[in-house]
Amino acid sequence: MPGEIPETLSHGNDPEDEEDFMRTKCALAAVLGLLALMAGWRPAQGGDSLYGKVTEVKGANVVTFDYGAGQYQVRLIGIETAKDTRVDDDAVKLTSKLVLGKNARLRFEGRDQDGVMWARLFTDDPELGIKDVALELVRAGLAQRREGFDFKYGELAAAESEARAAHRGLWSERQPR
């Protein structure tokens, strides 16, 4: 039966033996959890930062991030990109130029109900400096801010306004709105 202690482990039906077994089982689980934390293993949580390298750009706002111990498929938080347009091609090129094959920092923000990892992705390049990739895409007019979303200080809204005013990318006269 599920939940029953096997006869070989319980030494009969003595309740004290069963309590001792359960205490030992809980203590073992706690020790194993502590060892996992000490070894540096735990699932990513909102606000965690990882350093690594972008090994693949799957789309303007989707990359493969290799942090040494594994890889994450990551979607850049806060932006929407055009699909199947010249602007999308330019957005993929800019994302690739900024981070493909380069060191970068990923700040995990969460997952959606489908398990997709959402994060901010920052360049880590001595020549380029530190730049938020999503923000650079919006500033270039190659992505737009997700409806109702912005970073803490309104950077995405400001970058989108700047791109609109300058008629860049999505906001150019050549692009259908």
C-alpha positions as CSV (number, residue, x, y, z in Angstrom):
1,M,0.0,0.0,0.0
2,P,1.3,3.5,-0.7
3,G,2.4,5.3,2.4
4,E,3.0,2.2,4.4
5,I,6.4,1.4,5.7
6,P,7.8,-1.9,4.4
7,E,7.9,-4.6,7.0
8,T,11.7,-5.0,6.6
9,L,12.2,-1.4,7.7
10,S,9.7,-1.0,10.5
11,H,10.7,-3.8,12.8
12,G,7.2,-4.8,13.3
13,N,4.2,-2.6,14.2
14,D,5.9,-0.6,17.0
15,P,4.8,3.0,16.6
16,E,8.0,4.3,18.1
17,D,10.0,2.5,15.5
18,E,7.9,4.0,12.7
19,E,8.3,7.5,14.2
20,D,12.1,7.0,14.4
21,F,12.1,5.9,10.8
22,M,10.1,8.9,9.7
23,R,12.4,11.3,11.6
24,T,15.4,9.6,10.0
25,K,13.8,9.9,6.6
26,C,13.1,13.7,7.1
27,A,16.6,14.3,8.4
28,L,18.1,12.6,5.4
29,A,16.0,14.6,3.0
30,A,17.1,17.8,4.8
31,V,20.8,16.8,4.6
32,L,20.5,16.0,0.9
33,G,18.9,19.3,0.3
34,L,21.6,21.2,2.2
35,L,24.3,19.3,0.3
36,A,22.6,20.3,-3.0
37,L,22.6,23.9,-2.0
38,M,26.2,23.8,-0.9
39,A,27.2,22.3,-4.2
40,G,25.6,25.2,-5.9
41,W,22.6,23.4,-7.3
42,R,19.1,24.9,-7.1
43,P,16.5,25.9,-9.6
44,A,16.8,29.4,-11.1
45,Q,14.6,31.9,-9.3
46,G,13.5,35.4,-10.3
47,G,16.4,37.9,-9.9
48,D,19.1,35.3,-10.3
49,S,22.0,36.2,-12.6
50,L,24.0,33.8,-14.6
51,Y,27.1,34.5,-16.6
52,G,27.8,32.6,-19.8
53,K,27.8,32.7,-23.5
54,V,25.0,33.0,-26.1
55,T,25.5,30.0,-28.4
56,E,22.4,30.4,-30.7
57,V,20.0,33.2,-31.7
58,K,16.7,31.4,-32.6
59,G,14.9,34.7,-33.1
60,A,15.3,38.3,-32.3
61,N,14.0,37.7,-28.8
62,V,14.9,34.0,-28.3
63,V,18.4,32.8,-27.6
64,T,20.2,29.7,-26.2
65,F,22.3,30.7,-23.2
66,D,25.1,28.4,-22.1
67,Y,26.2,28.9,-18.5
68,G,28.7,26.1,-18.3
69,A,26.7,23.7,-16.3
70,G,23.9,23.6,-18.9
71,Q,21.9,25.6,-21.3
72,Y,18.7,27.6,-21.2
73,Q,16.3,28.6,-24.0
74,V,15.5,32.2,-23.1
75,R,12.9,34.7,-24.3
76,L,13.7,38.3,-23.7
77,I,11.2,39.9,-21.4
78,G,9.2,42.9,-22.2
79,I,9.3,43.0,-26.0
80,E,7.4,41.9,-29.0
81,T,9.1,41.4,-32.4
82,A,7.7,41.4,-35.9
83,K,7.5,38.1,-37.6
84,D,8.5,37.3,-41.2
85,T,9.4,40.9,-42.1
86,R,12.5,42.8,-43.0
87,V,12.4,44.4,-39.6
88,D,12.5,40.9,-38.0
89,D,15.6,40.0,-40.1
90,D,17.3,43.2,-38.9
91,A,16.3,42.4,-35.3
92,V,17.9,38.9,-35.5
93,K,21.0,40.5,-37.0
94,L,21.3,43.0,-34.2
95,T,20.7,40.4,-31.5
96,S,23.4,38.3,-33.1
97,K,25.8,41.2,-33.4
98,L,25.3,42.1,-29.7
99,V,25.6,38.6,-28.1
100,L,26.1,35.6,-30.4
101,G,29.3,33.8,-29.4
102,K,30.0,36.4,-26.8
103,N,30.0,36.5,-23.0
104,A,26.7,37.8,-21.6
105,R,24.8,38.1,-18.3
106,L,21.3,36.7,-18.0
107,R,18.9,37.9,-15.3
108,F,16.2,35.4,-14.8
109,E,12.8,37.0,-14.3
110,G,10.4,34.0,-14.3
111,R,8.5,31.5,-16.4
112,D,5.1,31.7,-18.0
113,Q,2.5,29.0,-17.6
114,D,4.0,27.1,-20.5
115,G,7.4,26.9,-18.8
116,V,9.1,29.4,-21.2
117,M,11.9,31.1,-19.3
118,W,11.8,34.9,-19.4
119,A,14.9,36.9,-18.7
120,R,16.8,40.1,-19.3
121,L,20.0,39.7,-21.3
122,F,22.9,42.0,-21.0
123,T,26.0,42.3,-23.2
124,D,29.4,41.8,-21.4
125,D,31.8,43.2,-24.0
126,P,34.7,45.4,-23.2
127,E,34.3,47.5,-26.3
128,L,30.5,47.7,-26.3
129,G,30.0,48.0,-22.6
130,I,27.0,46.6,-20.8
131,K,23.7,46.9,-22.7
132,D,20.3,45.4,-22.3
133,V,19.6,43.6,-25.5
134,A,15.8,44.0,-25.4
135,L,16.2,47.7,-24.8
136,E,18.6,48.1,-27.7
137,L,16.1,46.3,-30.0
138,V,13.4,48.7,-29.0
139,R,15.6,51.7,-29.3
140,A,16.6,50.6,-32.8
141,G,12.9,50.3,-33.7
142,L,13.3,46.5,-34.3
143,A,11.0,45.5,-31.5
144,Q,8.2,47.1,-29.5
145,R,7.4,47.2,-25.8
146,R,4.9,44.6,-24.7
147,E,1.5,46.1,-23.9
148,G,1.5,47.2,-20.3
149,F,5.1,46.2,-19.6
150,D,8.1,48.3,-18.7
151,F,11.2,48.1,-16.7
152,K,11.5,49.8,-13.3
153,Y,12.4,53.3,-14.6
154,G,10.3,53.3,-17.8
155,E,13.3,52.6,-20.1
156,L,11.3,50.6,-22.7
157,A,8.6,53.3,-23.1
158,A,11.3,55.9,-23.5
159,A,13.2,53.9,-26.0
160,E,10.0,53.2,-28.0
161,S,9.1,56.9,-28.0
162,E,12.6,57.7,-29.2
163,A,12.4,55.1,-32.1
164,R,8.9,56.4,-33.1
165,A,10.0,60.0,-33.1
166,A,13.1,59.1,-35.2
167,H,11.0,56.8,-37.5
168,R,13.3,53.8,-37.0
169,G,12.5,50.3,-38.0
170,L,8.8,49.5,-37.2
171,W,8.1,53.2,-37.2
172,S,9.7,54.1,-40.5
173,E,7.6,55.5,-43.3
174,R,8.4,52.3,-45.3
175,Q,6.9,50.0,-42.7
176,P,3.2,49.4,-42.5
177,R,2.0,50.2,-39.0
